[in-house]
Amino acid sequence: MAIKIGVAQCNFVVGDLAGNARRIVEAAQAAHAQGVRVLLTPELAICGYAAEDLLLRPAFVAACDDAVQTVALQTAGLKGLHIVVGQPLQAPPGAASGAGMGRSVGRTPCVNAASVLCEGRITHRYAKRELPNYQVFDERRYFVPGERPCVFEVVEGAHRWRIGLLICEDAWYARPVAETATAGADVLCVINASPFHIGKGDERERAMRERVRETGLPLVYAHLVGGQDEIVFEGRSFALDAHGALAARAPSFAEDLLVVELEDGAGHGGVRGPVAAQPSTEADLWHALVLGTRDYVEKNGFPGAVIGLSGGVDSALVLAIAVDALGPQRVRAVMMPSPYTADISWLDAREMAARLGVRYDEIPIGSIFEHYQADLQPLFAGRGPDTTEENLQARIRGTLLMALSNKFGDIVLTTGNKSELATGYCTLYGDMAGGFAVIKDVTKTWVWRLARWRNAHDPFGHGANPIPQRIIERPPSAELRPGQKDQDTLPPYDVLDAIIERYVEEDRSPAEIVAEGFPAAAVEQVVRLIRINEYKRRQAPVGIRVTHRSFGKDWRYPVTNRWRG
């Protein structure tokens, strides 16, 4: 006898307990109408992921349980439907307090739980056993681990299906999965909130395929979709048959109700469902940046976005992302030429704004810059021009953008990339001024790749070829002094970005990087710049994480630091 298992791949909002409960109820009603008997929601669906220190508040944890009870009551009439809801839950008496809670250590600890609801009742509860504490994860700060597997029965016709329940990290380890299989599971159901980075989708499917190989059981993987501060979840929920073959896959970066049909018990039957196409790496990255931008702007209530458009490729890329995320009517571009701005820069900026149909304004900063210099001249007597004057121009622009943000409520999207942030090739309170750093985790070489990809594709219907080719082909320059080029002071970007990837994302030592064939002087320069510019990164706006290691929650280096490696 076949059974249908559904996945509510939803975009939840952290702290919106009533809204999240409503989305679960709506998904349950739609799933029940399609004959689904088990509906999986993502990890911590009721409160959103990651709720961070909200989880240290007993009132918040209690309110989450109340919201789950509300879901149970409102779905009581959906006969035969079992709904798995992720939630934080007060731990049972006697559970040890979580580590690192400081003054909160005396509170009752909680678990990262999944509750099984059926016809108005909570029939089972399961506590996550493996708590990740690496990269962006900090679960040992908030949770204590569970100790036992959870298998619950669902009757479909004359057959009793035994559903083995796991939460995210549990399924990356053999032991919890093996114990769930030993407890009699016919199928493994895993609820997840696993942040995106390039290549992560394939990693998940490979890891889950290994669990299937070990147990001989089919597996259904329910995943979150949406942006939350710096992290993005891409959805791409999936199902594997008992041989590890892909049997179903939901779309990436979109909400979906994935319905999977399993035949027979004991994991020996077939698994069927729709299989969404796998996007290219560039498409995945583009959709991650668009979704992260849209959700940050909309979930935080900003009416739109304003961008300083320079005529360079970084700001051009951010403008294209913003338009795909919000639509042209909610995006404003401002060009602020200085005495060193090339004519082709403002010509290309005008052209791009016209192609995308956004509001475009020009505010020349020459006269403001002259006033600053005149007022500072008595204090600077005897000292020639240097980076001080360059930074003044950037800070004037930042001030103007923030003034527009204050007046109209739009958020300023900064345009600096990972290569610049790593090396400090950016101005504190200047081009770093803003509310959200869209390409903070995108290196310069990836900026060019994405610009070319977007010119060749139009995924959101806002026009192909939005970025003038000259913007992509020009040698990059901050245009803060005559004839300035980025490569005057930095290694070529292919070398620079390769060193950053190895040092930042892979934790390679300088000696190891040099041993790979990179110039020792370039490695020493880049590593030094990364070290001395930590103070800038600490003051940078939050931005979207798309690599294995970004300058954000998973990069925690001291500002005061003399270790050179």
C-alpha positions as CSV (number, residue, x, y, z in Angstrom):
1,M,0.0,0.0,0.0
2,A,1.4,3.4,-1.0
3,I,1.7,6.4,1.3
4,K,2.1,10.0,0.4
5,I,4.6,12.1,2.4
6,G,4.6,15.9,1.9
7,V,7.2,18.5,2.4
8,A,6.1,22.1,3.3
9,Q,9.1,24.0,1.8
10,C,8.1,27.3,3.3
11,N,9.8,30.7,3.9
12,F,9.2,31.3,7.6
13,V,10.0,34.5,9.5
14,V,12.0,34.5,12.7
15,G,9.7,35.4,15.6
16,D,6.5,35.6,13.6
17,L,4.9,32.8,15.5
18,A,1.3,33.5,14.4
19,G,2.4,33.9,10.8
20,N,4.5,30.8,10.8
21,A,1.6,28.8,12.4
22,R,-0.7,30.1,9.7
23,R,1.6,29.0,6.9
24,I,1.9,25.5,8.4
25,V,-1.9,25.2,8.7
26,E,-2.3,26.3,5.1
27,A,0.3,23.8,3.9
28,A,-1.4,21.1,5.9
29,Q,-4.8,21.8,4.3
30,A,-3.3,21.7,0.8
31,A,-1.4,18.5,1.6
32,H,-4.4,16.8,3.1
33,A,-6.4,17.6,-0.1
34,Q,-3.8,15.7,-2.1
35,G,-4.0,12.6,0.1
36,V,-0.8,13.3,2.1
37,R,-0.6,11.3,5.3
38,V,2.7,12.7,6.7
39,L,3.6,16.4,6.3
40,L,7.1,17.5,7.2
41,T,7.9,21.1,8.0
42,P,11.5,22.4,8.3
43,E,13.6,22.5,11.5
44,L,12.4,25.0,14.0
45,A,9.6,26.0,11.6
46,I,7.4,27.5,14.2
47,C,9.9,30.2,15.3
48,G,12.1,30.4,12.2
49,Y,15.8,29.7,11.9
50,A,18.0,31.0,13.4
51,A,16.2,32.6,16.4
52,E,19.6,33.0,18.2
53,D,19.3,34.6,21.7
54,L,15.5,34.7,21.5
55,L,15.9,31.0,22.5
56,L,17.4,32.2,25.8
57,R,14.1,33.7,26.8
58,P,11.7,31.3,28.5
59,A,8.7,33.3,27.4
60,F,9.7,32.9,23.8
61,V,10.1,29.1,24.1
62,A,6.7,28.9,25.8
63,A,5.1,31.0,23.1
64,C,6.5,28.7,20.5
65,D,4.8,25.7,22.2
66,D,1.6,27.7,22.4
67,A,1.8,28.3,18.6
68,V,2.3,24.5,18.0
69,Q,-0.8,23.8,20.1
70,T,-2.6,26.3,17.9
71,V,-1.6,24.4,14.8
72,A,-2.8,21.2,16.4
73,L,-6.2,22.7,17.1
74,Q,-6.6,24.3,13.7
75,T,-5.7,21.0,11.9
76,A,-7.8,18.7,14.1
77,G,-10.3,18.1,11.3
78,L,-7.6,16.9,8.8
79,K,-8.3,13.2,9.4
80,G,-5.3,10.8,9.2
81,L,-2.8,13.6,8.6
82,H,0.4,13.6,10.8
83,I,2.2,16.9,10.8
84,V,5.8,17.2,11.9
85,V,6.5,20.7,13.3
86,G,10.0,21.9,14.2
87,Q,10.1,23.9,17.4
88,P,12.2,24.8,20.5
89,L,10.9,23.0,23.5
90,Q,11.6,23.2,27.2
91,A,13.7,20.2,28.1
92,P,12.4,17.5,30.5
93,P,13.3,17.9,34.2
94,G,16.9,16.9,35.0
95,A,18.4,17.8,31.6
96,A,21.8,19.5,31.9
97,S,22.0,23.2,31.1
98,G,23.6,24.1,27.8
99,A,27.2,25.3,27.7
100,G,28.2,28.9,27.5
101,M,25.0,30.5,28.7
102,G,26.6,32.8,31.3
103,R,23.9,34.3,33.5
104,S,21.2,32.3,31.6
105,V,22.7,29.0,32.9
106,G,20.1,28.8,35.6
107,R,17.2,28.8,33.3
108,T,15.5,25.6,32.2
109,P,17.3,24.3,29.1
110,C,15.5,23.6,25.9
111,V,15.8,21.1,23.1
112,N,15.6,21.5,19.3
113,A,12.5,19.4,18.8
114,A,10.0,18.0,16.4
115,S,6.4,17.5,17.4
116,V,4.1,15.1,15.6
117,L,0.5,16.4,15.5
118,C,-2.5,14.3,14.5
119,E,-6.1,15.2,14.7
120,G,-5.7,17.9,17.3
121,R,-3.2,16.0,19.5
122,I,0.6,16.0,19.9
123,T,1.4,12.3,19.7
124,H,5.2,12.2,19.7
125,R,8.1,14.5,20.4
126,Y,11.7,14.1,19.3
127,A,14.8,16.0,20.5
128,K,17.7,16.6,18.1
129,R,20.7,14.5,19.2
130,E,23.6,16.0,17.3
131,L,24.0,19.8,17.9
132,P,26.3,21.5,15.4
133,N,28.7,24.1,16.8
134,Y,30.8,25.2,13.8
135,Q,30.5,27.7,10.9
136,V,27.3,29.7,11.4
137,F,25.9,27.1,13.9
138,D,25.9,27.8,17.6
139,E,23.4,25.3,18.9
140,R,25.2,24.2,22.0
141,R,24.6,27.7,23.3
142,Y,20.9,27.2,23.2
143,F,20.1,23.5,23.3
144,V,20.8,20.2,25.1
145,P,20.9,17.0,23.1
146,G,18.2,14.4,22.9
147,E,19.0,10.8,23.7
148,R,16.5,8.5,22.0
149,P,15.3,7.8,18.5
150,C,11.7,8.5,17.5
151,V,9.6,6.2,15.2
152,F,5.9,6.7,14.9
153,E,3.2,4.7,13.1
154,V,0.9,5.9,10.3
155,V,-1.9,3.6,9.2
156,E,-2.6,3.7,5.4
157,G,-5.2,1.2,4.4
158,A,-4.2,-2.2,5.8
159,H,-0.5,-1.2,6.1
160,R,1.2,0.4,9.1
161,W,4.1,2.6,8.1
162,R,6.8,3.3,10.7
163,I,8.2,6.8,10.2
164,G,11.7,7.4,11.6
165,L,12.2,11.1,12.5
166,L,15.6,12.9,12.4
167,I,16.6,16.6,12.6
168,C,19.3,18.0,10.3
169,E,22.7,17.2,11.9
170,D,21.4,13.8,13.2
171,A,21.4,12.5,9.6
172,W,25.0,13.6,8.9
173,Y,26.1,11.0,11.5
174,A,25.7,7.2,11.1
175,R,24.8,6.4,14.7
176,P,21.5,8.3,15.1
177,V,20.4,7.0,11.7
178,A,21.3,3.4,12.5
179,E,19.5,3.6,15.8
180,T,16.4,4.9,14.1
181,A,16.6,2.1,11.6
182,T,17.0,-0.4,14.4
183,A,13.9,1.0,16.1
184,G,11.9,-0.3,13.2
185,A,11.7,2.6,10.7
186,D,10.4,1.9,7.2
187,V,11.5,5.3,6.0
188,L,13.7,8.1,7.3
189,C,12.2,11.6,7.4
190,V,14.7,14.4,8.0
191,I,13.7,18.0,8.8
192,N,16.3,20.6,8.2
193,A,17.5,24.2,8.2
194,S,20.9,24.0,6.4
195,P,22.3,27.3,5.2
196,F,23.3,27.6,1.5
197,H,26.8,28.0,0.2
198,I,28.1,27.2,-3.2
199,G,27.9,23.4,-3.7
200,K,26.0,22.7,-0.5
201,G,23.0,21.1,-2.3
202,D,25.2,18.4,-3.8
203,E,26.9,17.8,-0.5
204,R,23.6,17.2,1.2
205,E,22.4,14.7,-1.4
206,R,25.7,12.8,-1.2
207,A,25.6,12.7,2.6
208,M,22.0,11.4,2.7
209,R,22.8,8.9,0.0
210,E,25.4,7.4,2.3
211,R,22.8,7.1,5.1
212,V,20.5,5.3,2.7
213,R,23.3,3.0,1.7
214,E,24.0,2.1,5.3
215,T,20.4,1.4,6.2
216,G,18.7,0.3,3.0
217,L,15.8,2.7,3.8
218,P,14.3,5.4,1.6
219,L,14.8,9.0,2.8
220,V,12.7,12.2,2.6
221,Y,14.6,15.4,3.3
222,A,12.5,18.5,4.1
223,H,14.4,21.8,3.9
224,L,13.8,25.4,4.7
225,V,13.8,28.2,2.0
226,G,14.3,31.9,2.5
227,G,16.8,34.6,3.8
228,Q,17.5,35.3,7.4
229,D,20.0,38.1,8.1
230,E,23.2,36.9,6.5
231,I,22.2,33.3,5.8
232,V,20.1,31.9,2.9
233,F,18.3,28.6,2.7
234,E,17.7,27.3,-0.8
235,G,15.0,24.7,-0.3
236,R,15.8,21.9,-2.8
237,S,14.0,19.3,-0.6
238,F,14.4,15.9,-2.0
239,A,13.7,12.1,-1.6
240,L,15.9,9.1,-2.2
241,D,14.7,5.6,-2.9
242,A,16.1,2.6,-0.9
243,H,19.0,2.3,-3.4
244,G,20.0,6.0,-2.9
245,A,18.7,7.1,-6.3
246,L,17.2,10.6,-6.5
247,A,13.4,10.1,-6.7
248,A,12.1,13.6,-6.1
249,R,13.4,17.1,-5.7
250,A,11.7,20.5,-5.0
251,P,12.8,23.7,-6.8
252,S,15.6,25.7,-5.4
253,F,15.0,29.2,-3.9
254,A,11.2,28.9,-4.1
255,E,8.4,27.8,-1.8
256,D,6.8,24.5,-2.7
257,L,4.7,21.6,-1.5
258,L,6.6,18.6,-2.5
259,V,4.5,15.4,-2.5
260,V,6.3,12.1,-2.6
261,E,4.7,8.7,-2.9
262,L,6.3,5.6,-1.4
263,E,5.2,2.0,-2.1
264,D,5.3,-1.0,0.2
265,G,6.8,-1.1,3.6
266,A,10.2,-1.9,5.0
267,G,11.9,0.4,2.4
268,H,11.7,-2.1,-0.5
269,G,9.3,-0.3,-2.7
270,G,9.6,2.6,-5.2
271,V,9.6,6.3,-4.4
272,R,8.1,8.7,-6.9
273,G,7.7,12.4,-7.1
274,P,8.5,15.5,-9.3
275,V,12.2,16.1,-9.9
276,A,13.1,19.8,-10.4
277,A,16.1,20.5,-12.6
278,Q,19.4,21.2,-11.0
279,P,20.5,24.8,-11.8
280,S,24.1,25.8,-12.7
281,T,26.4,27.2,-10.1
282,E,26.0,30.7,-11.4
283,A,22.2,30.4,-11.4
284,D,22.2,29.0,-7.8
285,L,24.4,31.9,-6.6
286,W,22.3,34.5,-8.4
287,H,19.1,33.2,-6.9
288,A,20.7,33.1,-3.4
289,L,21.7,36.7,-3.7
290,V,18.3,37.8,-5.0
291,L,16.4,35.9,-2.3
292,G,18.7,37.1,0.5
293,T,18.3,40.7,-0.6
294,R,14.5,40.4,-1.1
295,D,13.9,38.8,2.3
296,Y,16.2,41.2,4.2
297,V,14.5,44.2,2.7
298,E,10.9,42.9,3.0
299,K,11.1,41.1,6.3
300,N,12.6,44.2,7.9
301,G,9.9,46.5,6.4
302,F,12.0,48.7,4.1
303,P,10.0,50.2,1.2
304,G,12.8,49.9,-1.2
305,A,16.6,50.3,-1.8
306,V,19.0,53.0,-2.8
307,I,22.4,52.2,-4.4
308,G,25.4,54.4,-5.2
309,L,26.0,53.6,-8.9
310,S,29.6,54.3,-9.9
311,G,29.9,53.0,-13.4
312,G,31.9,50.1,-12.1
313,V,31.1,46.4,-12.2
314,D,30.4,45.9,-8.4
315,S,27.7,48.5,-8.2
316,A,26.3,47.4,-11.5
317,L,26.0,43.9,-10.2
318,V,24.3,45.0,-7.0
319,L,21.8,47.1,-9.0
320,A,20.9,44.1,-11.2
321,I,20.4,41.9,-8.1
322,A,18.3,44.6,-6.4
323,V,16.0,45.0,-9.4
324,D,15.6,41.2,-9.7
325,A,14.8,41.1,-6.0
326,L,12.5,44.1,-5.6
327,G,11.5,45.2,-9.1
328,P,12.6,48.5,-10.7
329,Q,10.0,50.6,-9.1
330,R,11.5,50.0,-5.6
331,V,15.1,50.7,-6.5
332,R,16.8,54.0,-6.8
333,A,20.3,54.6,-8.3
334,V,22.4,57.6,-7.5
335,M,25.6,58.6,-9.4
336,M,27.9,61.0,-7.5
337,P,30.7,62.0,-9.8
338,S,33.9,63.6,-8.4
339,P,36.6,65.5,-10.2
340,Y,38.3,62.1,-10.9
341,T,35.2,60.3,-12.4
342,A,35.8,59.4,-16.0
343,D,33.1,60.4,-18.5
344,I,32.5,56.8,-19.4
345,S,31.6,56.0,-15.8
346,W,28.6,58.3,-15.7
347,L,27.7,57.5,-19.3
348,D,27.6,53.8,-18.4
349,A,25.8,54.4,-15.2
350,R,23.1,56.3,-17.1
351,E,22.8,53.6,-19.7
352,M,22.4,50.8,-17.1
353,A,19.8,52.7,-15.1
354,A,17.8,53.2,-18.3
355,R,18.1,49.6,-19.3
356,L,16.7,48.5,-15.9
357,G,14.1,51.3,-15.7
358,V,15.1,52.5,-12.2
359,R,15.0,56.0,-10.9
360,Y,18.3,57.6,-11.5
361,D,19.8,60.8,-10.0
362,E,23.1,62.6,-10.3
363,I,24.7,64.5,-7.4
364,P,28.1,65.9,-8.3
365,I,30.3,66.0,-5.2
366,G,33.1,68.3,-6.5
367,S,31.9,71.4,-4.7
368,I,31.3,69.5,-1.4
369,F,34.8,68.0,-1.7
370,E,36.3,71.4,-2.3
371,H,34.6,72.8,0.8
372,Y,36.0,69.9,2.9
373,Q,39.5,70.5,1.6
374,A,39.3,74.2,2.2
375,D,38.1,73.7,5.8
376,L,40.8,71.1,6.6
377,Q,43.6,72.9,4.8
378,P,44.8,74.9,7.9
379,L,45.0,71.6,9.8
380,F,46.7,69.8,7.0
381,A,49.3,72.5,6.3
382,G,52.7,71.0,5.2
383,R,51.2,67.6,4.3
384,G,50.5,66.6,0.7
385,P,47.5,64.7,-0.6
386,D,47.2,61.0,0.2
387,T,44.5,58.5,1.0
388,T,42.9,61.0,3.2
389,E,41.5,62.9,0.3
390,E,40.5,59.7,-1.4
391,N,38.5,58.6,1.6
392,L,36.9,62.0,1.9
393,Q,35.2,61.5,-1.4
394,A,33.9,58.1,-0.4
395,R,32.6,59.5,2.9
396,I,30.8,62.3,1.1
397,R,29.0,59.8,-1.0
398,G,28.2,57.6,2.0
399,T,26.7,60.6,3.8
400,L,24.5,61.6,0.8
401,L,23.2,58.0,0.4
402,M,22.4,57.8,4.1
403,A,20.6,61.1,3.9
404,L,18.4,59.7,1.1
405,S,17.8,56.6,3.2
406,N,16.8,58.7,6.2
407,K,14.4,60.9,4.2
408,F,12.6,58.2,2.2
409,G,13.1,55.1,4.3
410,D,14.9,53.1,1.7
411,I,17.8,50.9,2.8
412,V,21.3,51.6,1.4
413,L,22.7,48.6,-0.3
414,T,26.5,48.7,-0.2
415,T,28.5,47.5,-3.2
416,G,31.8,46.2,-1.8
417,N,32.9,42.6,-2.6
418,K,34.7,40.0,-0.6
419,S,38.1,40.8,-2.2
420,E,37.8,44.4,-1.1
421,L,36.6,43.6,2.4
422,A,39.4,41.0,2.9
423,T,42.1,43.5,2.0
424,G,40.6,46.6,3.4
425,Y,40.2,48.2,-0.1
426,C,37.2,50.0,1.1
427,T,36.4,53.1,3.2
428,L,35.0,52.9,6.6
429,Y,32.0,55.2,6.8
430,G,32.3,55.7,3.1
431,D,31.5,53.0,0.6
432,M,31.0,50.7,3.6
433,A,28.2,52.9,4.8
434,G,24.8,51.3,4.4
435,G,22.4,48.7,5.8
436,F,23.0,45.6,3.8
437,A,26.1,44.3,1.9
438,V,24.7,42.3,-1.0
439,I,28.0,40.9,-2.4
440,K,30.0,40.9,0.8
441,D,30.9,37.2,0.3
442,V,31.4,37.4,-3.5
443,T,35.0,37.7,-4.7
444,K,35.9,40.0,-7.7
445,T,36.4,37.1,-10.0
446,W,32.9,35.8,-9.2
447,V,31.5,39.4,-9.7
448,W,32.6,39.2,-13.3
449,R,31.3,35.7,-13.7
450,L,27.9,36.7,-12.3
451,A,27.7,39.9,-14.5
452,R,28.3,37.8,-17.6
453,W,25.8,35.2,-16.5
454,R,23.1,37.8,-15.8
455,N,23.7,39.5,-19.2
456,A,23.0,36.1,-20.8
457,H,20.0,35.2,-18.7
458,D,16.9,36.9,-17.5
459,P,15.5,34.7,-14.7
460,F,13.0,37.3,-13.3
461,G,11.9,39.0,-16.5
462,H,13.5,42.4,-16.0
463,G,15.4,42.4,-19.2
464,A,18.4,40.6,-20.6
465,N,21.8,42.2,-21.0
466,P,21.3,44.8,-18.2
467,I,25.0,45.6,-17.7
468,P,26.8,47.5,-20.4
469,Q,29.7,45.4,-21.7
470,R,32.1,48.3,-21.2
471,I,31.4,48.1,-17.4
472,I,32.5,44.5,-17.4
473,E,35.6,44.9,-19.6
474,R,37.1,48.1,-18.0
475,P,40.0,47.7,-15.6
476,P,38.5,48.3,-12.1
477,S,39.2,51.6,-10.4
478,A,38.0,53.4,-7.4
479,E,38.4,56.7,-9.3
480,L,39.6,58.6,-6.3
481,R,42.8,60.0,-7.8
482,P,44.0,60.6,-11.4
483,G,44.6,57.4,-13.4
484,Q,43.9,55.1,-10.4
485,K,43.6,51.3,-11.0
486,D,43.0,48.6,-8.4
487,Q,46.0,46.7,-9.6
488,D,48.3,49.6,-8.7
489,T,48.2,48.4,-5.1
490,L,46.8,44.9,-5.2
491,P,47.8,41.6,-6.9
492,P,45.9,40.6,-10.0
493,Y,42.4,39.5,-9.0
494,D,42.8,35.9,-10.1
495,V,45.8,35.7,-7.8
496,L,44.3,37.7,-5.0
497,D,41.0,35.8,-4.9
498,A,42.8,32.4,-5.0
499,I,44.9,33.4,-2.0
500,I,41.8,34.7,-0.1
501,E,40.0,31.4,-0.8
502,R,42.8,29.4,0.6
503,Y,43.6,31.5,3.6
504,V,40.0,32.5,4.6
505,E,37.8,29.6,3.5
506,E,40.3,26.7,3.8
507,D,42.5,27.9,6.7
508,R,45.7,27.2,4.8
509,S,48.9,28.7,6.2
510,P,50.9,31.3,4.1
511,A,53.6,28.7,3.7
512,E,51.2,26.2,2.3
513,I,49.8,28.7,-0.1
514,V,53.3,29.7,-1.3
515,A,54.1,25.9,-1.7
516,E,51.2,25.8,-4.2
517,G,53.1,28.2,-6.5
518,F,51.7,31.6,-5.5
519,P,54.3,34.5,-5.2
520,A,55.5,34.8,-1.7
521,A,55.4,38.6,-1.8
522,A,51.7,38.5,-2.9
523,V,50.8,36.0,-0.2
524,E,52.6,38.0,2.5
525,Q,50.8,41.2,1.3
526,V,47.3,39.7,1.2
527,V,47.6,37.9,4.6
528,R,48.9,41.1,6.2
529,L,46.0,43.1,4.7
530,I,43.5,40.5,5.9
531,R,44.9,40.7,9.4
532,I,45.2,44.5,9.8
533,N,41.7,45.2,8.4
534,E,39.7,43.2,10.8
535,Y,38.6,46.4,12.6
536,K,36.9,47.5,9.3
537,R,35.0,44.2,8.9
538,R,33.7,44.4,12.4
539,Q,31.9,47.6,11.4
540,A,30.6,46.4,8.1
541,P,26.9,45.9,7.5
542,V,25.5,42.3,7.5
543,G,25.7,40.7,4.1
544,I,24.7,37.4,2.4
545,R,26.8,34.3,3.0
546,V,27.4,32.2,-0.1
547,T,30.7,30.5,0.5
548,H,31.9,27.9,2.9
549,R,33.3,30.7,5.1
550,S,32.2,34.3,5.0
551,F,33.2,37.4,6.9
552,G,30.3,37.1,9.3
553,K,29.1,34.6,11.9
554,D,31.7,32.0,10.9
555,W,34.7,34.4,11.0
556,R,35.6,35.4,14.5
557,Y,39.1,36.8,14.7
558,P,40.4,39.3,17.3
559,V,40.9,42.9,16.1
560,T,43.9,43.2,18.3
561,N,46.1,40.4,16.9
562,R,49.9,40.1,16.3
563,W,50.0,36.5,15.2
564,R,51.2,36.2,11.7
565,G,51.0,32.5,11.0
